[in-house]
Amino acid sequence: MRQTNPGQSALSRRSLLRLTAGAALWPTMIGPAHAALSADDLTSIGKVEDYMNGITSLAASFVQIGPRGELSRGRFYMRRPGRLRFEYDPPVPLLIVADGLWLVLYDKELNQVTRLPLYETPLGVLVAENVNLSKDVEVTRVDRQAGLLRVQLIDRDRPDEGWLSLAFSDPPLELRQWHVQDAQGGITNVALSDMQIGTKLDPELFVFTDPAPFRE
C-alpha cells in the first residue's frame, strides 16, 4: 500500500496545517513562559479532566478558520478512547479519521493518504483512555472569564515545541473550541456547535479503507 510522508508535498503540509486539529503535529513554536499554577487553576484542571473522562461519545458541527482566514465547515465525531472523524463539507476535499492508533488524513482530490501516530498529535489528548493533564501533557496557563474557561497545554516530552489551547463554556462545563499556532505563527481555530454527547455512533465512522489504487 502506498503511504505518503507529511514532507512529501506542499499539499500534504498544507493539509496538516489546515487540519481540524489546528496542526497535525505539535507546532514548532516556542510558547510563552508560564507561571506556577494556583490552587484555583488546579481545581479548574480537575474539572476539565472529569468532564473529558465523562464523555464516551460526541457528535457536533464544526466551523474552522485557518491561518489566512480560510473558512470551512463539517461534522465532527468522537468516541473515546482513540476514535475521531472529521467530515469536511465540499469543496474542501479532506477526510480525517482516527482508528485508535493512527490519525489518517485523506485528500480526496489527490487521492493521497497520510498516516500519523494519533497520540503524537494534539488530538490524542482529547481521546486518551484516561485524560490526565498532569501526565503526558502539561498545563501552562488557565484563564477564567465570565462563562469561559481556557486551558493551554504543551507536550511534556517536547516542551519547546508549541501549545494547544482548549476553550470551554462554564457553567456548565462544555468543550466549545480549540486553537493551535503553527510554525509560521498562524492560528487555526475550530468551534463546535449542536453537540450531542453520549449519542450512539456507528463504529464504521472510525474505520478508514484505503482507496482502491493504494491497495496491494
Backbone as CSV, one residue per row, in Angstrom:
resi,resn,N_x,N_y,N_z,CA_x,CA_y,CA_z,C_x,C_y,C_z
1,MET,0.826,-1.188,0.000,0.000,0.000,0.000,0.866,1.245,0.000
2,ARG,0.535,2.218,-0.845,1.282,3.468,-0.893,0.868,4.355,0.265
3,GLN,1.841,4.987,0.884,1.556,5.862,2.023,2.475,7.070,1.940
4,THR,1.922,8.262,2.137,2.723,9.465,1.978,3.368,9.859,3.280
5,ASN,4.421,10.647,3.143,5.095,11.263,4.281,4.671,12.715,4.336
6,PRO,4.444,13.342,5.538,3.984,14.716,5.620,4.876,15.685,4.873
7,GLY,6.143,15.363,4.669,7.022,16.298,3.998,7.100,16.083,2.497
8,GLN,6.329,15.148,1.947,6.484,14.779,0.557,5.956,15.814,-0.415
9,SER,4.957,16.599,-0.036,4.382,17.555,-0.967,3.869,18.757,-0.224
10,ALA,3.744,19.864,-0.985,3.226,21.095,-0.380,1.801,20.899,0.085
11,LEU,1.009,20.123,-0.669,-0.368,19.918,-0.271,-0.451,19.128,1.018
12,SER,0.419,18.132,1.195,0.433,17.392,2.455,0.685,18.340,3.616
13,ARG,1.681,19.196,3.466,1.989,20.128,4.556,0.825,21.072,4.796
14,ARG,0.202,21.554,3.712,-0.909,22.476,3.880,-2.087,21.767,4.539
15,SER,-2.313,20.507,4.147,-3.396,19.752,4.754,-3.174,19.595,6.245
16,LEU,-1.940,19.333,6.650,-1.649,19.152,8.058,-1.913,20.434,8.836
17,LEU,-1.572,21.583,8.250,-1.765,22.848,8.945,-3.221,23.261,8.962
18,ARG,-3.978,22.842,7.935,-5.390,23.191,7.874,-6.247,22.194,8.627
19,LEU,-5.631,21.113,9.039,-6.312,20.051,9.761,-7.160,20.603,10.897
20,THR,-8.304,19.991,11.112,-9.210,20.451,12.150,-8.546,20.482,13.509
21,ALA,-7.530,19.699,13.694,-6.804,19.763,14.963,-6.082,21.077,15.113
22,GLY,-5.897,21.795,14.050,-5.133,23.037,14.076,-3.784,22.789,13.456
23,ALA,-3.156,21.699,13.826,-1.905,21.253,13.203,-1.770,19.784,13.536
24,ALA,-1.287,18.989,12.603,-1.260,17.553,12.832,-0.241,17.160,13.883
25,LEU,0.896,17.809,13.902,1.897,17.560,14.924,1.982,18.773,15.825
26,TRP,2.528,18.585,17.023,2.686,19.733,17.906,3.454,20.820,17.166
27,PRO,2.952,22.075,17.140,3.548,23.127,16.327,4.948,23.481,16.788
28,THR,5.779,23.884,15.829,7.175,24.171,16.130,7.361,25.638,16.488
29,MET,6.692,26.069,17.520,6.845,27.430,18.001,6.974,27.401,19.508
30,ILE,7.895,28.130,20.051,8.075,28.171,21.494,6.941,28.961,22.107
31,GLY,6.251,28.374,23.069,5.145,29.042,23.713,5.616,30.040,24.747
32,PRO,4.695,30.854,25.274,5.064,31.855,26.250,5.477,31.227,27.567
33,ALA,6.324,31.931,28.303,6.714,31.451,29.627,5.483,31.351,30.516
34,HIS,5.468,30.421,31.448,4.289,30.245,32.271,4.661,30.283,33.745
35,ALA,3.727,30.803,34.517,3.915,30.894,35.959,3.357,29.641,36.620
36,ALA,3.687,29.475,37.883,3.172,28.335,38.637,1.648,28.416,38.713
37,LEU,1.006,27.257,38.655,-0.448,27.212,38.701,-0.936,27.404,40.124
38,SER,-2.046,28.119,40.268,-2.634,28.378,41.582,-3.542,27.224,41.982
39,ALA,-4.022,27.272,43.220,-4.961,26.258,43.691,-6.245,26.292,42.870
40,ASP,-6.710,27.494,42.484,-7.900,27.601,41.643,-7.646,27.005,40.264
41,ASP,-6.432,27.207,39.748,-6.077,26.616,38.455,-6.157,25.097,38.522
42,LEU,-5.599,24.517,39.573,-5.607,23.066,39.718,-7.028,22.530,39.841
43,THR,-7.898,23.282,40.520,-9.306,22.888,40.620,-9.959,22.887,39.246
44,SER,-9.668,23.923,38.452,-10.231,24.006,37.098,-9.723,22.871,36.223
45,ILE,-8.442,22.531,36.349,-7.870,21.428,35.571,-8.565,20.119,35.927
46,GLY,-8.813,19.916,37.213,-9.518,18.712,37.648,-10.919,18.633,37.054
47,LYS,-11.599,19.777,36.965,-12.930,19.803,36.356,-12.863,19.411,34.881
48,VAL,-11.839,19.917,34.187,-11.688,19.590,32.779,-11.423,18.091,32.601
49,GLU,-10.551,17.534,33.421,-10.264,16.100,33.336,-11.522,15.275,33.597
50,ASP,-12.293,15.642,34.620,-13.518,14.906,34.928,-14.511,14.999,33.770
51,TYR,-14.607,16.184,33.186,-15.532,16.379,32.067,-15.130,15.516,30.874
52,MET,-13.843,15.578,30.493,-13.393,14.827,29.333,-13.507,13.323,29.563
53,ASN,-13.194,12.869,30.769,-13.286,11.446,31.071,-14.729,10.963,31.138
54,GLY,-15.662,11.893,31.301,-17.074,11.537,31.336,-17.704,11.418,29.961
55,ILE,-16.996,11.826,28.925,-17.524,11.755,27.565,-17.149,10.410,26.944
56,THR,-18.146,9.638,26.590,-17.893,8.395,25.871,-17.991,8.608,24.366
57,SER,-18.895,9.498,23.950,-19.041,9.800,22.530,-19.566,11.214,22.373
58,LEU,-19.310,11.774,21.200,-19.711,13.151,20.929,-19.870,13.333,19.427
59,ALA,-20.915,14.035,19.034,-21.113,14.421,17.639,-21.443,15.902,17.610
60,ALA,-20.899,16.621,16.629,-21.102,18.068,16.575,-20.833,18.578,15.173
61,SER,-21.330,19.771,14.890,-20.918,20.508,13.707,-19.704,21.342,14.076
62,PHE,-18.838,21.613,13.081,-17.699,22.473,13.371,-17.526,23.527,12.288
63,VAL,-16.964,24.650,12.713,-16.538,25.709,11.804,-15.056,25.925,12.060
64,GLN,-14.267,25.906,11.008,-12.826,26.076,11.126,-12.399,27.343,10.395
65,ILE,-11.575,28.148,11.055,-10.977,29.325,10.435,-9.475,29.119,10.432
66,GLY,-8.880,29.091,9.249,-7.462,28.821,9.104,-6.605,30.051,9.296
67,PRO,-5.297,29.877,9.206,-4.350,30.963,9.473,-4.521,32.176,8.570
68,ARG,-5.020,31.959,7.357,-5.207,33.078,6.425,-6.675,33.441,6.272
69,GLY,-7.485,33.035,7.259,-8.902,33.361,7.228,-9.750,32.396,6.424
70,GLU,-9.182,31.251,6.000,-9.948,30.277,5.237,-11.064,29.694,6.111
71,LEU,-12.265,29.681,5.578,-13.417,29.187,6.323,-13.856,27.843,5.770
72,SER,-14.024,26.857,6.653,-14.554,25.558,6.245,-15.469,25.033,7.338
73,ARG,-16.348,24.129,6.952,-17.340,23.573,7.870,-17.414,22.065,7.704
74,GLY,-18.077,21.415,8.661,-18.253,19.982,8.544,-18.844,19.381,9.793
75,ARG,-18.701,18.058,9.908,-19.201,17.314,11.063,-18.031,16.629,11.763
76,PHE,-18.104,16.610,13.090,-17.064,16.047,13.941,-17.676,14.943,14.796
77,TYR,-16.983,13.806,14.861,-17.429,12.682,15.686,-16.266,12.224,16.562
78,MET,-16.570,11.876,17.796,-15.535,11.396,18.713,-16.098,10.269,19.560
79,ARG,-15.306,9.225,19.707,-15.651,8.154,20.645,-14.386,7.758,21.377
80,ARG,-14.402,7.890,22.675,-13.243,7.538,23.475,-13.292,6.047,23.833
81,PRO,-12.101,5.418,23.854,-10.790,6.015,23.570,-10.405,5.916,22.093
82,GLY,-9.742,6.947,21.613,-8.983,6.867,20.379,-9.695,7.015,19.055
83,ARG,-11.002,7.344,19.053,-11.712,7.398,17.776,-12.165,8.826,17.464
84,LEU,-11.879,9.259,16.223,-12.260,10.588,15.756,-12.631,10.521,14.282
85,ARG,-13.461,11.460,13.867,-13.753,11.612,12.447,-14.140,13.059,12.166
86,PHE,-13.503,13.656,11.151,-13.848,14.979,10.668,-14.294,14.845,9.219
87,GLU,-15.539,15.195,8.938,-16.061,15.187,7.581,-16.217,16.635,7.126
88,TYR,-15.361,17.080,6.211,-15.426,18.441,5.700,-16.502,18.552,4.625
89,ASP,-17.249,19.649,4.667,-18.201,19.926,3.606,-17.450,20.339,2.339
90,PRO,-18.005,20.010,1.150,-17.411,20.493,-0.094,-17.345,22.031,-0.081
91,PRO,-16.343,22.632,-0.706,-15.399,21.997,-1.640,-14.111,21.490,-0.988
92,VAL,-13.992,21.521,0.349,-12.763,21.044,0.992,-12.673,19.530,0.799
93,PRO,-11.578,19.028,0.213,-11.507,17.612,-0.167,-10.883,16.720,0.900
94,LEU,-11.030,17.057,2.180,-10.343,16.314,3.232,-11.297,15.454,4.047
95,LEU,-10.802,14.304,4.450,-11.454,13.444,5.427,-10.382,13.035,6.431
96,ILE,-10.703,13.105,7.713,-9.750,12.759,8.766,-10.395,11.721,9.677
97,VAL,-9.693,10.609,9.892,-10.225,9.517,10.707,-9.140,9.031,11.656
98,ALA,-9.490,8.847,12.919,-8.600,8.204,13.890,-9.238,6.890,14.301
99,ASP,-8.449,5.814,14.197,-8.987,4.469,14.425,-8.539,3.849,15.740
100,GLY,-7.959,4.658,16.617,-7.459,4.147,17.890,-5.954,4.082,17.944
101,LEU,-5.323,4.068,16.779,-3.869,4.010,16.696,-3.305,5.094,15.781
102,TRP,-3.910,5.222,14.594,-3.434,6.159,13.585,-4.424,7.291,13.360
103,LEU,-3.883,8.460,13.057,-4.676,9.567,12.544,-4.449,9.590,11.039
104,VAL,-5.516,9.360,10.285,-5.420,9.229,8.831,-5.991,10.478,8.182
105,LEU,-5.199,11.112,7.302,-5.635,12.262,6.529,-5.770,11.826,5.079
106,TYR,-6.956,11.983,4.527,-7.204,11.579,3.149,-7.590,12.803,2.330
107,ASP,-6.785,13.131,1.343,-7.080,14.199,0.394,-7.761,13.556,-0.810
108,LYS,-9.071,13.754,-0.915,-9.835,13.101,-1.972,-9.444,13.614,-3.352
109,GLU,-9.063,14.877,-3.426,-8.721,15.475,-4.707,-7.468,14.835,-5.311
110,LEU,-6.466,14.581,-4.458,-5.217,13.974,-4.922,-5.185,12.463,-4.718
111,ASN,-6.242,11.939,-4.071,-6.255,10.520,-3.726,-4.999,10.172,-2.927
112,GLN,-4.728,11.008,-1.926,-3.485,10.915,-1.163,-3.790,10.637,0.306
113,VAL,-3.071,9.682,0.881,-3.282,9.267,2.268,-2.022,9.544,3.086
114,THR,-2.208,10.129,4.262,-1.107,10.347,5.202,-1.509,9.769,6.554
115,ARG,-0.620,8.989,7.165,-0.882,8.432,8.484,0.110,8.979,9.498
116,LEU,-0.424,9.345,10.667,0.388,9.842,11.774,0.002,9.096,13.041
117,PRO,0.945,8.826,13.934,0.579,8.213,15.217,-0.361,9.149,15.991
118,LEU,-1.541,8.669,16.301,-2.575,9.503,16.918,-2.094,10.208,18.172
119,TYR,-1.392,9.455,19.034,-1.045,10.035,20.332,0.224,10.880,20.287
120,GLU,0.715,11.135,19.076,1.766,12.132,18.907,1.208,13.416,18.310
121,THR,-0.110,13.519,18.241,-0.777,14.722,17.763,-1.576,15.331,18.917
122,PRO,-1.908,16.620,18.823,-2.716,17.239,19.883,-4.052,16.551,20.106
123,LEU,-4.636,15.974,19.055,-5.934,15.326,19.208,-5.890,14.130,20.136
124,GLY,-4.717,13.534,20.304,-4.602,12.408,21.218,-4.988,12.759,22.637
125,VAL,-4.807,14.024,23.008,-5.174,14.476,24.353,-6.668,14.325,24.579
126,LEU,-7.468,14.608,23.541,-8.918,14.599,23.688,-9.495,13.203,23.827
127,VAL,-8.824,12.204,23.244,-9.430,10.874,23.166,-8.632,9.812,23.927
128,ALA,-7.729,10.241,24.803,-6.989,9.279,25.620,-7.963,8.471,26.477
129,GLU,-7.586,7.232,26.761,-8.449,6.391,27.597,-8.658,7.017,28.962
130,ASN,-7.606,7.628,29.482,-7.712,8.363,30.745,-7.080,9.736,30.534
131,VAL,-7.917,10.747,30.436,-7.412,12.100,30.235,-6.772,12.578,31.531
132,ASN,-5.452,12.750,31.499,-4.689,13.180,32.670,-3.782,14.307,32.218
133,LEU,-4.122,15.532,32.570,-3.384,16.696,32.097,-2.130,16.973,32.914
134,SER,-1.771,16.038,33.773,-0.517,16.160,34.530,0.476,15.072,34.147
135,LYS,0.125,14.248,33.159,0.975,13.112,32.815,1.742,13.371,31.522
136,ASP,1.089,13.150,30.382,1.780,13.275,29.101,1.858,14.711,28.611
137,VAL,0.971,15.551,29.116,0.994,16.966,28.758,1.097,17.786,30.032
138,GLU,1.356,19.060,29.853,1.464,19.963,30.989,0.607,21.194,30.732
139,VAL,-0.189,21.567,31.697,-0.982,22.786,31.602,-0.090,23.965,31.970
140,THR,0.043,24.906,31.059,0.905,26.063,31.295,0.132,27.308,31.661
141,ARG,-1.175,27.292,31.391,-1.954,28.502,31.647,-3.422,28.143,31.780
142,VAL,-4.094,28.773,32.727,-5.541,28.627,32.903,-6.135,30.031,32.958
143,ASP,-7.072,30.304,32.069,-7.759,31.602,32.049,-9.219,31.386,32.380
144,ARG,-9.726,32.181,33.292,-11.143,32.142,33.657,-11.750,33.522,33.427
145,GLN,-12.827,33.541,32.636,-13.590,34.748,32.398,-15.047,34.409,32.618
146,ALA,-15.907,35.407,32.511,-17.333,35.162,32.706,-17.827,34.162,31.665
147,GLY,-18.212,32.978,32.119,-18.769,31.970,31.228,-17.767,31.232,30.379
148,LEU,-16.457,31.407,30.631,-15.444,30.786,29.782,-14.267,30.299,30.614
149,LEU,-13.801,29.106,30.299,-12.592,28.542,30.895,-11.687,28.105,29.754
150,ARG,-10.429,28.575,29.769,-9.483,28.224,28.715,-8.244,27.600,29.353
151,VAL,-7.803,26.476,28.779,-6.655,25.742,29.294,-5.631,25.592,28.175
152,GLN,-4.397,25.991,28.443,-3.329,25.886,27.446,-2.382,24.754,27.822
153,LEU,-2.014,23.934,26.824,-1.228,22.732,27.050,0.039,22.732,26.220
154,ILE,1.079,22.083,26.732,2.266,21.774,25.954,2.562,20.285,26.097
155,ASP,3.316,19.754,25.167,3.760,18.366,25.222,4.879,18.274,26.260
156,ARG,4.673,17.458,27.282,5.651,17.372,28.360,7.012,16.878,27.861
157,ASP,7.028,15.984,26.867,8.289,15.446,26.356,8.997,16.416,25.425
158,ARG,8.233,17.358,24.852,8.808,18.342,23.926,8.293,19.732,24.302
159,PRO,8.705,20.236,25.455,8.102,21.458,25.994,8.354,22.703,25.174
160,ASP,9.334,22.686,24.277,9.629,23.885,23.491,9.012,23.859,22.099
161,GLU,8.091,22.923,21.868,7.564,22.755,20.524,6.136,23.242,20.358
162,GLY,5.682,24.150,21.209,4.401,24.788,20.953,3.321,24.474,21.963
163,TRP,2.082,24.887,21.632,0.981,24.725,22.576,-0.350,24.545,21.865
164,LEU,-1.267,23.976,22.596,-2.649,23.760,22.177,-3.540,24.384,23.231
165,SER,-4.582,25.107,22.823,-5.496,25.742,23.766,-6.899,25.172,23.589
166,LEU,-7.521,24.762,24.689,-8.893,24.262,24.697,-9.769,25.263,25.425
167,ALA,-10.941,25.559,24.865,-11.861,26.530,25.482,-13.181,25.841,25.803
168,PHE,-13.678,26.102,26.996,-14.915,25.503,27.496,-15.865,26.602,27.957
169,SER,-17.156,26.412,27.720,-18.139,27.242,28.399,-18.230,26.754,29.842
170,ASP,-18.531,27.664,30.767,-18.578,27.287,32.188,-19.280,28.380,32.980
171,PRO,-20.374,28.051,33.719,-21.059,26.759,33.749,-22.172,26.699,32.694
172,PRO,-22.618,25.497,32.333,-21.987,24.221,32.652,-20.745,24.020,31.796
173,LEU,-19.829,23.201,32.263,-18.592,22.965,31.539,-18.892,22.179,30.265
174,GLU,-18.457,22.742,29.121,-18.697,22.089,27.831,-17.645,22.548,26.839
175,LEU,-17.004,21.602,26.163,-15.992,21.936,25.167,-16.623,22.729,24.039
176,ARG,-16.016,23.883,23.712,-16.563,24.753,22.672,-15.621,24.961,21.499
177,GLN,-14.314,25.044,21.753,-13.380,25.290,20.661,-11.955,24.966,21.086
178,TRP,-11.075,24.918,20.102,-9.643,24.817,20.373,-8.901,25.580,19.292
179,HIS,-7.671,25.971,19.598,-6.838,26.568,18.571,-5.379,26.201,18.804
180,VAL,-4.647,26.209,17.687,-3.236,25.849,17.674,-2.516,26.892,16.835
181,GLN,-1.308,27.228,17.242,-0.478,28.124,16.436,0.549,27.304,15.674
182,ASP,0.629,27.516,14.358,1.522,26.705,13.532,2.921,27.301,13.489
183,ALA,3.802,26.633,12.763,5.215,27.011,12.739,5.441,28.394,12.161
184,GLN,4.505,28.869,11.326,4.636,30.194,10.740,3.960,31.279,11.576
185,GLY,3.433,30.908,12.724,2.778,31.867,13.600,1.307,32.050,13.322
186,GLY,0.740,31.309,12.358,-0.686,31.423,12.067,-1.507,30.610,13.055
187,ILE,-2.714,31.057,13.294,-3.603,30.380,14.247,-4.786,29.776,13.510
188,THR,-5.047,28.506,13.774,-6.240,27.832,13.272,-7.195,27.630,14.433
189,ASN,-8.435,28.064,14.251,-9.444,27.968,15.303,-10.575,27.045,14.845
190,VAL,-11.020,26.176,15.740,-12.127,25.268,15.462,-13.189,25.455,16.545
191,ALA,-14.415,25.772,16.123,-15.525,25.980,17.051,-16.582,24.909,16.824
192,LEU,-17.109,24.348,17.903,-18.125,23.297,17.841,-19.505,23.863,18.157
193,SER,-20.528,23.261,17.551,-21.912,23.645,17.835,-22.807,22.426,17.658
194,ASP,-24.058,22.539,18.141,-25.036,21.451,18.005,-24.483,20.132,18.533
195,MET,-23.843,20.183,19.683,-23.210,18.983,20.230,-24.223,18.004,20.799
196,GLN,-23.961,16.723,20.562,-24.718,15.630,21.148,-23.723,14.729,21.872
197,ILE,-23.833,14.670,23.189,-22.906,13.891,23.999,-23.570,12.589,24.427
198,GLY,-22.831,11.495,24.300,-23.350,10.197,24.709,-24.214,9.525,23.659
199,THR,-24.257,10.095,22.453,-25.064,9.510,21.394,-24.395,8.261,20.829
200,LYS,-25.195,7.307,20.362,-24.662,6.083,19.779,-24.123,6.381,18.389
201,LEU,-22.878,5.992,18.129,-22.235,6.254,16.850,-21.901,4.943,16.146
202,ASP,-22.068,4.929,14.845,-21.748,3.755,14.038,-20.239,3.510,14.094
203,PRO,-19.795,2.320,14.500,-18.347,2.027,14.550,-17.645,2.247,13.217
204,GLU,-18.375,2.134,12.103,-17.768,2.304,10.783,-17.308,3.738,10.535
205,LEU,-17.797,4.684,11.323,-17.335,6.063,11.185,-15.834,6.169,11.426
206,PHE,-15.300,5.263,12.212,-13.908,5.351,12.635,-13.019,4.312,11.947
207,VAL,-13.496,3.814,10.828,-12.735,2.869,10.013,-12.408,3.548,8.688
208,PHE,-11.133,3.564,8.330,-10.739,4.118,7.039,-10.275,2.991,6.129
209,THR,-10.878,2.912,4.955,-10.494,1.932,3.955,-9.704,2.635,2.871
210,ASP,-8.504,2.173,2.617,-7.660,2.826,1.621,-8.319,2.812,0.253
211,PRO,-8.180,3.901,-0.496,-8.709,3.941,-1.859,-8.131,2.797,-2.694
212,ALA,-8.899,2.334,-3.671,-8.504,1.155,-4.451,-7.095,1.228,-5.031
213,PRO,-6.646,2.359,-5.599,-5.298,2.389,-6.169,-4.181,2.164,-5.156
214,PHE,-4.478,2.348,-3.850,-3.473,2.213,-2.810,-3.338,0.785,-2.304
215,ARG,-4.323,-0.046,-2.602,-4.306,-1.398,-2.060,-3.321,-2.268,-2.835
216,GLU,-2.700,-3.173,-2.105,-1.772,-4.094,-2.724,-2.524,-5.186,-3.473
